Amino acid sequence: MLILGFESSCDETGVALVDASGAGVPRLLGHALHSQIEMHQAYGGVVPELASRDHIRRVLPLTDAVLAQAALPLTAVDTVAYTRGPGLAGALLVGSGVACAMAVALGKPVIGIHHLEGHLLSPFLSADPPEFPFVALLVSGGHSQLMRVDGVGRYGLLGETIDDAAGEAFDKSAKLLGLGYPGGPALARLAEQGDPAVYRFPRPLLHSGDLDFSFAGLKTAVLTQVKRLAHARPEGPATPALAEALSEQAKADVAAGVQAAIVEVLVKKSLAALDATGLSRLVVAGGVGANARLREQLNAACARRQARVHYPELHLCTDNGAMIALAAGMRVQAGLVPLGSDEVPPYAFDVKPRWPLAELAQSPA
């Protein structure tokens, strides 16, 4: 079974083709991705209307590129999948509209996929795929969650952020340092030049006794420190002038301190989740999962307790079509999508900009 997947939840347009024949993990036959980072940099963040328009321009040429990689015609596709949510409503509508129109034209089934389920399952495309069950640390954009994963569609929420997510803490701290968009990778690069011991920032909820996260207080602590270094009034606004008043070394030290705080919380909460579940396998997925310091510390911590940790390939950490096509294939293989029956959803579609992953356990199809 060949599944064509579309991802358009935010600022990346992704298309991929997988072969989900048989019982093994679906095999990636081709994928293409366009990032809108350069377009949004001038605005310091994603502009939803621009994102939607760019998805429209990119999706069909990317589809042609994927089919060329696989050396297959569009008519060979058996099923079409798309990101139904969560994400930006307008951006989601582009991918879902194209996917459903293509499915109608081909006379094939269409499957709406949860964006975070795609991230969660993406390590199955790596050279070192995990096995069920495992604990998953999902750190993607505005999401920071710990899940117990017993199989495809069998997810139990262990903990989540109660305010800002790890990715938001990276991005907002980067903005305070004048690093622009996207902030997380820029802050991580700058942190390599800094000393994390110079400015020690709070580790929110580190000793809370639960598996929830909170990073809003960290952002506030960074703002306070930046104002102090810039000799600005504590009650004054956060303006670009604050970052301009800091030396490059001060910025690097702040960046290193921020990264150290976020990484320590993510590592210790992940280990606590392994302890709470009695599992010895951890999967890390989402854009923040590409952070080199996070991988380094998780690898070391899991090695000490003889636990395994798995990641997606670096080029599949960001949003991409491969994870959507993969998730669709794995759901079909698990019998969660009754293809070929009267229960297949009609071609009319909707999108779910807000969609808790835990809902999939109650509504698998």
C-alpha angles and dihedrals in degrees: 000000000000116000123193112204131198126198120189106142098128134339103340126075110208132180127177142166123215134182109227096176115138130004100297127097110290111265120232110235098175143339138183131190136190120195121206094202095116092050094051097042092085089061099043092238146019117311104205098210092050090047092054094048092050092050088056091053096046108037101078097043088049090050090053090050093052093049089048090052090052092042089228134124122240089248089067091069113108100185136014122215132188141177107267095181175054104013143072109337096223094046092048090051091058094056094040093047094050093044094050093044090051091048091051091050091050095040089233134133121266128212128199111215132201110243094221092049086057091054092044093054097038094096087069086075092057128099088251105043119187129237127227132290108047145137113253125207106201111194107167125142108299093001130091112167142151115213136182107225117197096166143322107321092005103108130153121192112231100172142337142183117286093200130349118019125225092258091052090050090053093047097044093046090049090052090053088054092051094246097136128210132003088030104181099065091040092053091048091053092048091047090064087069095049140076114242091203095064095074116022111198126197121274101218117218091354091138098028094118092234135080099248125119134218125181103161092093091052091056090051091050090052091051091050092050093047091051090049092051091046091049089236128152111271091228094047124109125267103254134164087254089073093064092043089059093058125089117240090247092052090052091050092049092049090048091050091049092049093049092047091053095049094044094048092053093047093047097047094044090049091052090047089053090053089051093048094050098036089231125138101201126082128189120197117196139166135057096298087055087075091066107120096212092051091051092046094052095041091050091051095044094047092046090055091056095038093246125141123234124196132193136183116252109277094251089055097051093087122062111295143158094242093071091050094050089044093051090049091050093048092048090052091049090050091054093245094123112053098212116187095027135099088257094073106117115255121252091259105102145188135190131228112214088180113040123151111220091222089068090073090072089062096036109032100164 
